Amino acid sequence: MTYAIKITIFLMSIVILSGCAGGISNNGMTDIGFTDDEIIAEELLIPTNDFTIEGLSIPSESLAGEMIRRYDGEPGTSGILRIDNLNIDRIRSMGLLDGDRLSDTYLYMQAIYRIVLESWLINNTSLSHYDDIINNSELEFVPLTDFDVYDYEYYQCFSTWELKYFYLTNNMCIERLERDDLELLFSSIETGRLVITPELEDMVLRTWQVVTQNEPRVSEDSYIGYTGRGGDPVPNKSITLEISQDQFDEDGNFRDWDNNVPRRDWIEELIEEMQEALAKEINYAVKIYYN
């Protein structure tokens, strides 16, 4: 089965969740791509809203506004993002803001980028294997299936993985792409349906380290503050994952996971093993958080 066919099958399995709804410079800093003052949206006649892509879910209007809301008016912690690293000025210059929220077009382009990257990760790492290990553990981990996006579950809600415990928490900062790559990304949705070509796959594999870098304005080997699970800083250049489980039992009582020493020790040992294994598989740093 070819990679393209795998992606097609993968896309067909996506559940529509509307309700949940470049390169590196010599000085070690990231070249974040699109830099001129022309508005790419006008040149491409990109519609900002009022269109849908069949089989692809994006955040609701309120959630799209929450994604760029800053509590103190300054970069830092946004409403729901683990790391506030979307370049709003750049997105605005591209014509891809809709008032005080991200436009549907931006969100669709971001979503298709995530689909291709997540498909590559699931097909080229042992993530499914480790998901099975947790699921089959005698410690009885309970997958989180009923989540509230305002309770830090935005990433899980829009994950395209069919895993029970793992989801990707890197932001897809597509505004860092070069003009030609942005045009290619938009061409995958402009017909109103998903079109994943080998050229698009190649572009994502070539650019994902730039698009997912946590903070391009600081050195690559630095650590960045991380909101939510765990709280430990995350390597600036890393794939970041979370392991999530249900915090309440069937009677609505809180599960005291943190004080369950055998469970905590077991999962921490597994995470250490996973981080090393996955990093070797993709030749890139991997950080895993556990709630």
Secondary structure, 3 states (H helix, E strand, C coil): CCHHHHHHHHHHCCCCCCCCCCEECCCCCEECCCCCCCCHHHHHCCCCCCCCCCCCCCCCHHHHHHCCCECCCCCCCECCCCCCCCCHHHHHHCCCEECCEECHHHHHHHHHHHHHHHHHHHHHCCHHHHHHHHHCCCCCCCECCCCCHHHCCHHHHCCCCCCCCEEECCCCCHHHCCHHHHHHHHHCCCCCCCCCCHHHHHHHHHHHHHHCCCCCCCCCCCEECCCCCCCCCEECCCEEEEECECCECCCCCECCHHHCHHHHHHHHHHHHHHHHHHHHHHCCCEEEEEC
